[in-house]
């Protein structure tokens, strides 16, 4: 039973990784600016709901936002 739960959690974690970044580019979560995906994750975590999934996703969103940081800065300046 524990093995099945761990497998399900691992699959959910892999599938959702970085999804805060993706959500920040789609309505109703559309957010612009620096670290938009991280801000979406934190907003969802603080409002309750699917907080655990987004808490697990938070490190991946931070990495994705950091990789996209030069593009976000460029977009913000133009």
C-alpha positions in Angstrom: 0.0 0.0 0.0 2.8 2.4 0.9 4.6 1.6 -2.3 1.5 2.4 -4.4 1.0 5.7 -2.6 4.7 6.6 -3.2 4.4 5.8 -6.9 1.2 7.9 -7.2 2.9 10.8 -5.4 6.0 10.5 -7.5 4.0 10.5 -10.8 1.9 13.5 -9.6 5.1 15.3 -8.6 6.8 14.7 -12.0 3.7 15.7 -14.0 3.1 18.8 -12.0 6.7 20.0 -11.8 7.0 23.5 -13.0 3.3 23.9 -13.5 3.2 27.1 -11.5 5.3 28.6 -14.4 2.8 27.3 -16.9 -0.2 28.4 -14.9 1.2 32.0 -14.7 0.8 32.2 -18.5 -2.8 31.0 -18.7 -6.1 32.6 -17.4 -7.3 32.9 -14.6 -3.8 32.8 -13.1 -2.2 35.0 -15.8 0.7 36.9 -14.1 3.5 38.9 -15.6 6.8 39.9 -14.2 9.7 38.2 -12.5 9.1 34.9 -10.8 5.5 34.8 -11.9 5.2 31.0 -11.5 6.6 31.1 -8.0 4.1 33.8 -7.1 1.2 31.7 -8.5 2.3 28.7 -6.4 2.6 30.8 -3.3 -0.8 32.3 -3.9 -2.5 28.9 -4.3 -0.7 27.5 -1.3 -1.7 30.4 0.9 -5.4 30.2 -0.3 -5.7 26.6 0.6 -7.1 24.1 -1.9 -4.5 22.0 -3.6 -1.7 23.4 -1.4 0.2 20.2 -1.1 0.6 19.6 -4.8 1.8 23.2 -5.3 4.0 23.0 -2.3 5.8 20.1 -3.9 5.8 22.0 -7.2 7.3 25.2 -5.7 11.0 24.2 -6.0 10.5 23.3 -9.7 8.7 26.6 -10.4 11.6 28.5 -8.7 14.1 26.7 -11.0 11.9 27.2 -14.1 11.5 30.9 -13.2 15.2 31.3 -12.6 16.0 29.8 -16.0 13.4 32.2 -17.6 14.6 35.2 -15.6 16.6 36.9 -18.5 13.6 36.6 -20.8 11.2 38.0 -18.0 13.6 40.9 -17.4 13.8 41.6 -21.1 10.0 41.5 -21.5 9.5 43.8 -18.5 11.9 46.4 -20.0 10.2 46.4 -23.4 
